[in-house]
Each structure stands twice: as structure tokens, then as C-alpha cells.
């Protein structure tokens, strides 16, 4: 599974996105230069130190050089056709906004860009240098950071992820993040909202960190089940339908046995042990139990596959249940 690369900020400015991430994301990286890591919040530092959710990545010089080249080309084209392009940022005249110094409120630190980007912004009067790097309009900064994130992601075989929905049109136009990732994230957050009985913003970080660390393997299984129904999500599967599918009785093993003509009354205790904890048993013990049922050979594969599928379903159901207990 590809790792996610978070941008445009060092950390999510809104804790809600990070709290949701603790409950379902495998892991992601934040673009934070080494000598700026002291600027992160105590909450983000705690998540970094006490979980496997987030790592820090310091960009290299060549990432900024390539990002600057592509960002300058795109910004130049937008300025030449400002009325045609402004809708990407939900504005009427984006160039007028960029040239208005009162909109220059976003800091990009010097370790993230080369001199070529600074010179371009100053020559076009859409940003200016300060002690920490460059100050410029938020939308222009997002444009540059999108290109920087894309270069780093390409280099590290990652997918880009952001919590900034203000420029959703621009990210869709830039095709920096596959649309299915956005759909899946929204779907999973919908499941969590349905199952967690408390507003996630009211749950302390410490409690969410403890919950994640105790349920790490279940989170992996949960994501695996989401991936298995990805196409159904795109075709309109609702969050409640997904939950309902895991609240039904899991009877696949019994069905498989009955297909083989085995009387369930004759099934030994060992088989129930196998059904309840199949992943913990070695292959030889599984074979011994199935041999006792006289269903090795042609029927073995079907039974074994059902055991595996049922285990995944049971673990997913367990995680959904545990989410409902998170208060």
C-alpha cells in the first residue's frame, strides 16, 4: 500500500482531520524541514512520538527546483488567462487577489523553495521575501505546495493527501490525488461518524492514541475490507449498508460444510476452535482437523478460503463494534 504525503501545512490546522486519521489511516508523511520541526504543536508531536501514524520528511534541493519550474509555468499561464482560470480558486480575478498585499498571509519557509521561485514572485509583485522565506497569497502558496508535494510523492512512490477543501477544484484539475482516495476517505469518515457515539472533536488525543495503538491490526483489516468494496463505494454503497453487512450472522463456514454433506452434529470441538481463531493455527493443525472431517482434497480449498474470508469479516465487525464503544 502506498504511503500518503500530507500538504500544504506542516500539520493539519484543524484537529478534526488528524483525529479521524488516527482511527483509519495506515500512515502518512508531513513535509517539515529538519530545522523547523520545533514549530509543530504538542498534540502533533505526541501523535508522532506515540503512534506509527505520521513521519516527518525534509525536502531535498532537487524537489524544490523541479517544483519551482512547474509552478512558475502554471502560475504564468494562470496570470495570462486570469478570467478563464480564476474559477479554480473560487475567485473572479485571481491575479488581482495575488497582487493585493493584504492577501499575502501565507508563509513558505526557505527550505522548501529555490531562488527561482522567490525571484518570480517578486518580479511579478505577487509575494516578497522575509526572514523565514517568502510570504505570499494563500492560493498561490497552495499552488506551489501542490507542485512540491507532487515532486516528493513521485520520488517516494506516495499518494498526496490534504485536508484543504478550499481549493478542491484546483486539486481536481491538477490530478495530483486520485479521486478514489477522496471518495474512500469521505466514506470511511462517514462510517466513523455513524459508529462513534461522541463528537470526535470532544475526544482527547490521548484517548484516540491509546485506541489506535490497541486496535492497530483491526485498523489494517478494516482498510482491507474497504479496499475490497471500493468499486461498490463508487457505485453508491452507503456507509450504513457497509456497517449492516458486518452486523449479519457469519454463516459461510457452516454453508460450506453442508455443501460437502457433513453432518454438523459430528463436527469435533477442534473445528470450532479453528473457526474462531483460524489465523492463529498452523497449517498442519488445520489439515489435521479437516482430515478428521474427511474433507481434505477437493473440499479443503473452499473451506480454507471461507475460514480466511470469515476471519477478515469478523475482525472488521469487531473494529466497527469497538468504534461504537469509543466515548
N, C-alpha and C positions, 0 to 999 in steps of 0.2 A: 504494500500500500504506500502511495506517495505521501511524503510529509507536506504539511501546509506551511506557507510563508505568509505571516501576517503583516499588513501595512495599512495606512501610511504612517501611523504613530509608533513610538516605542512600545506603547501598551494601549489597550482599549481605554478610551476616555470615560466610557460608561461601563460600570461593573457588571451590568446585566449580561452582556455578551460573554465575558470571561466566566461568570458563574455557570451559564449554560454549557460552556466549553468543558468545564470540569466534569460535567455529567455525561458527555458523549464523545468529545473529540479524542482521537488517539494521541496526537501531539502536534505542535506547530512551533515555528521559529519566529522570533521578532528581530527586526533589523535594528540593532543597537551597537554603535561603535564601542570599542573597549573602554575608551576613556570617558564615555557618557553613561556607563551602566550605574553610576552612583545616583543618577537622576530618577530612577524608577521608584515607584511608590512602595511602601512597606508591604501592601497586600500583594503586589505583583512579585516582589522579592520572595515572599512567603510561598506563593504558588510555585515559583521557580525552584526554590530550595527543598520543598517538601513533597513535590509531585514530579511525575515524568511528563507533565503536560507541555511545558514550554522550555525552549532553549533559546539562547541569545546568539545572533550571528552578526559579526562585524564585517561590513562590506569591504571588498578589496578595490584597489585603484582602478583596475580594468572594468569593474562593474559600473563605476561612475562615468568613466569615459564613454563606454558604449551607450549607457542610458542618456547621457547628455546629447550625444549625436542624434539619437532618435527623438528625444524630447524637443530639441531645437527645431528639427524638421516639422514635427507635428504642430508645435506652437506657432511656427511661422505660417503654416497653411491655415490654421485657425484664424490668425490675425488678418490674413489676406481675404478670407471669406467669413468674416465675423458674423454676419447676419445669418448665413447658412449653418454655421457651426455652434452658435450660442445655445441652441436647444440642448446640446449635450450636457451643459452645466445648468440647465433650467433657468437660463437668463435670456434677455432680449439682445443685449450688446455686451458680450463678454470682454471685448477689447477695452471698452470704456471702463468696465469694472477693474480690469487688470492695471490700468493706468491711474486709477484713483488711489492715492496713497493711504486713504482712510481704510481701504480694504487689505492693506498689507499687514496681516496679523498672524502669519504662519512662519515659524522658524524651521529652516532646514540646516542642520549642523554641517560644518565644513568637511567632515569626514565622509559625507555622503555624495558630494558632487565635485567636479573638477573646475578649473578656472574658466573653461569654455562656457559653462552654464551661467556662471556669475557675470561674465562679460556680456553674454547675450541679453540677460535680464536688465543689466544696467544700460546697455546701448539702446534697448527698446523702451527704457523707462517703465519697466513692469516689476521692479524689485531692486533692492540695494543691499550692499554688504554691511554686516555689523560684526561685533567682536566674536560671535559664535558661528558665523557662517553667512547666511543670506535670509532676509526677511522678504516675504512676497505674498500675493493673494492666496487664499486657501485653495481655490480651484486650480490655480497654476501649480501650486505645490503638489496637489494631488496628481496632476498630470505627470510631473517629473517623477514622483514617487512610484507611480504605476509603472513607468519605464524602468526605474531602478529595480523594483520588485520583480518585474518580468525577467530582467537580465540575471538576477540572482537565482530565480526559480529555474530558469533554463539550465543554468550552470550546475544546479544541485538536484535536478530532477524532482522539483516540487510543484505543487499547485498553489496559486495565490488565493488568499482569503482576506476579506476585510469586513469590518462592522460598519463602514461608512456607506449609508444608503442615499446620501445627498446627491451623489454623482453616479447613480446606478445606470443611467443612460450612457454615460461615458465608459464605464467598465464593460457594459454590454457591447458597445461599439468597438472597443479596443480588443475584445475577445481575449482578455488576459486570464479569465477564470471560466472554466466550463460551466454552462448554465445548469447542468445536472447537479453540480455541487451546491449551488444556491438553493435549488429545489429540495435537495436532500436535507440540507441544514435547516431550512424552514420547516420541513416535515418532522424532523426529529425534535426540534424545539416545540412544535405543536403537540407531540406525544408527551413531552415532559410537562408542558403546561396543563395537559389534561390529567396527568397522574400525580404530580406533586401537589399536595393539598394546600400549600402555602405559597404566597408570592415569593418568587425566587430572590427578589431583592431584599427580602426580610430575613433570609437565611444567612448566618455569618459565614465568612470564608473558611474559618477553621472547621466548621461542621461539614461543608462541602468537600474540603480537602480530605477529611477523615473518611467521608462516604466514598470518594473516588478511590482512595488507597485500599479500602476494604472490598471494593467491588470491581477491581481493575479487570479481572478476567471476564466478568459478566458484561462489562462495557464492550470488550472486544467481540464477544458473541452477539451482543445486541447490534453492533455495527455490521457484523456479518449477515445478520438476518435482514437488516435494512438494505444491504447491497443485493441480497437475493431477490428482493421485491422491487428493485429500482425501476424497472420498466413499468410495473404496476402503479408506482407512485406517479410517474409521468402520465399515465393513462387515467388518473383520477382516484386512486386508492386514498381513502381518508385516514387520518390518524386514528380515529375511533375504530374503523374497520380493522386496522392493523392490530390494535390492542385486543379487540374482540376475538381475533383469530388465535390469540395465545391464551385466551381465557376458557377455551373449549377443552374438553377431555382429550388427552393424548392416547388414542387407541390403536395407533398404527401397528404396534408390535403384535397385539392380540389378533388383529386382522390378518397379518402375515402368517401367524401360526395356524389360524383356522384355514387359510388357503392351502396349507400343506396337509390338512386332515389330521392335525394333532389335537387330541382332547385336552383342553386347558386344565382339566382337573388332574391330569397326570404330570403337569409341569412341576419339576422339583424346585425347592427353595433357591437353589443356586441361580436359576434363570431370573427370578425376581431380583436377586442381588445384581445380576448383570444388567437388567433393565433399568435399575435405579442408579447405577454407577458404572456404566459401560466404559467410560473413558479412563477409569482408574484401574481396570483389569487388563492383564496382558493377553496377548493373542492366544497363547496356549491354554489359558484357563477358559477363555471364551470358547475355543474349539472343544475343550473337554465337556463343557456344559451342553453345547449344541449337539455333540456326539451322543450324549445321554438322551437327547430328544430324538435321535436318529434323523437329524435334518442337516447333516453336513453334505457337501457336494452341491447339487443344483440349487438347493434352498438356502445355502449358507450366505451367499452374497446378498440376497434380498433381505434376510433377517439382519445381517450386519449393517447394511445401509440404513435400514429402518431404525436400528438402535442409535446410529450416529445422528440421523436426522432428528429423532425424538429427543436425544440429549441436547442438541442445539436449541430446539424449540422449548424444552423445559428450562434451560438456562436463560433464554430470552424472557420467558414468562416470569422467572424468578427475579430478573432485573427490573422488569416493569412493576412487579409487586413491591420490590424494595423502594422504587421511586415513590410509590404511593405512601410509604411509611416515613418519607423524609419530611420532617417538620421543624 
